[in-house]
Amino acid sequence: MSARVARAGWAWRSWGRRAASSLREPPPDAVDVAELLRDSSVAEEGAQEAVARRRPPSQCSVLLFPGQGCQAVGMGSGLLHLPRVRQLYEAAHRVLGYDLLELCLRGPQEDLDRTVHCQPAVFVASLAAVEKLHHLQPAVIDNCVAAAGFSVGEFAALVFAGAMDFSEGLYAVKARAEAMQEASEAVPSGMLSVLGQRQSNFSFACLEAQEHCKSLGIENPVCQVSNYLFPDCRVISGHLEALQFLRRNSAKYHFRRTKMLPVSGGFHTCLMEPAVDPLMKVLGSINIKKPLVAVHSNVSGQKYTHPQHIRKLLGQQVVSPVKWEQTMHSIYERKKGMEFPSTYEVGPGQQLGSILKCCNRQAWKSYSHVDVMQNIMDPDP
């Protein structure tokens, strides 16, 4: 392992001088996930050496980190036999100021579902699932070539890839969750999952929903696509009146199915603009490094290139659509006949696996889920 990798990683060792100066130091035996990563010096070698050391796709792995909405009471219960997982939750207690593990194990669900709680909960549970995966299949971590996270899951992906330390990453998630909770309470808003058809015109539907809101006296109504999931499936965020209009008129817009999501606001739209500055202040105060494995941005679908790129796009992500479908194409598109990497969804739920199946069925055939409820890893069928 190179000296550069040994110095980095999703450790709890260092805190940003400004971000967490008032918080207690993490324990000296805190887990350093950089030790789980392969030597990334390949990226710094010449092209010939890199090609010589490149693994075939079938021997590589991709990690996907879920986002808000997959939380459930009991998550983490299947991981507590791993000592490092308990250390993660102990460190989280110090950063957050409350017992996250107790909330995850016993709820109640309505408290866990609050944005201010569920974002840190999913973040920590996902990184705890990485510990489980390393315990069961360490080669998967060694051979990881790419990672992506959905919304708040992007922070977990960056911590896994060594771009942030665990404590600083969680501190940023805490600030993000608090700011988004406050913004969501300012305007009655939400998110609507929509399964459409080829003839569905999502943009036109959103425009008509905005006009409906204007007729009700709502100024500057918001209704827009906030998540691109897979072909003909979108999440639309905005004022509740706009989403209710779309549900009532789903047949007109050729929507096959609509479902309100269990979130507190219209995330990934301009309604979250008040959350940007608080998050950017924290991101500016913590140490962000170049990822040791490729991490794809929700905003662009492409790989991050440098630390300032990460800061900028993490701030934009709060008010920008999650381009998950585009991210899946970026990671998995390849020439016909080429093999696919093994994919592991690390964290609660299997939503990202279901989306992958709809985006790229061949890639999904090598998918597994690292569960946070059970004591064994349950591969997806």
Secondary structure, 3 states (H helix, E strand, C coil): CCHHHHHCCCCCCCCCCCCCCCCCCCCCCCCCHHHHCCCHHHHHCCHHHHHHHCCCHHHCEEEEECCCCCCCCCCCCCCCCCHHHHHHHHHHHHHHCCCHHHHHHHCCHHHHCCHHHHHHHHHHHHHHHHHHHHHHCHHHHHCEEEEEECCCHHHHHHHHCCCCCHHHHHHHHHHHHHHHHHHHHHCCEEEEEEECCCCCCHHHHHHHHHHHHHHCCCCCCCEEEEEEEECCEEEEEEEHHHHHHHHHCCCCCCCCEEEECCCCCCCCCHHHHHHHHHHHHHHHHCCCCCCCCEEECCCCCCECCCHHHHHHHHHHHCCCCEEHHHHHHHHHCCCCCCCCCEEEEECCCCHHHHHHHHHCHHHHCCEEEECCCCCCCCCCC
